[in-house]
Amino acid sequence: MKEHTGQTRQEIKMLNRKLLEISGVKNVESFDSQEFLLDTEYGFLTVTGEDLHIKNLNLEQGLVAIEGRVNTTAYLDATSSKPKGFISKLFK
């Protein structure tokens, strides 16, 4: 797991499970209507749900807004159990 050493602050804001705003995003590794994989200042973050799509993306400022029905958000690390889909291929 990567350690965070910078001064960057990360915020994750969710409104009614329909809008998720995330700061501290370095890159969007992959996404589809059911799953996003984001590389953030604090490690890889997955967002799963239904009918997900990017509402706003500004990697210069490290901001991502995702709309749709959000089911889960989770950071991936060495202790994560059984990642699925694209994530499992990434960590093999």
N, C-alpha and C positions, 0 to 999 in steps of 0.2 A: 504494500500500500504506500502511496506516496505521501510524504509529510508536507504539510503546508508551512511555508517559511516566510511568506511575504506579509505585507500589511493589508492585503485585499480582504474585504469583507464580503461574505456571500449572504444574499437574502433570497428566500423562497416564499412567495406570497401566493395563496390560493383563494379564489373567490367562488364560493358555491360549487366547487368541484368542476367548474366550467372554464375557468381561466387561471393559468399558472404562469407567474412571472418569476424569472430566475436571473439573478445577477452573478457575476464571477464566472461566466461561461467562456471558455477558450475556443471551443469548436463543437459543432454538431457532427458527431461521427456517423450516425445513421438515423433515419426516421421513416416511419410509415404511419398509417392511420391508427395503429394499435400500440406502437412502441417508439420511443425516442431514446437515443443514447447520446448523452452530452459529456464532453470532457470539460470539467470545471476546475477551478483553483483548488478544490478540496477533493478531487478524484472524479472517477466516472459516476455519473448519476443517470439512472434509468427512470423513465416516466412511462407508465402503461395506462391504457384506457381504450376508449372507443371514439371513433371519428375525430382523432387528434390531427391538428394541423398548426402550422406556424402562423401566428398572428403578426408577430414582430420579431425581427432578427437584426441585431446590431453587434457584431463581434468586436468592432473597435471599442465599444463601451462594455462589452461582455454581457449584453442583455438579450434574453430570449423570452418571448411570450407564446404560450401554447394554449390553443382553444380546443374544446371537446370535452368529453366526460373523462375526468382523471380518476383512475382506480388506485394506482400506487406510485410512489416515488421512493427510490432506494439508492443508496450509495453502494457501489461494488467494491469489495476488497477481497483479500485472500480467504476470509472466513465466510464469504457469501456461499450459500448452498444452492447448487444446481441452477446456474443461470440458463435461460432458455433462448431459443432462436439465435439471432445474430450475436448476441452477447456470449453464448457458449462457444461460438467459433472464435471470437475475439480473444478469449482467455484460455484457449487450449494450448 
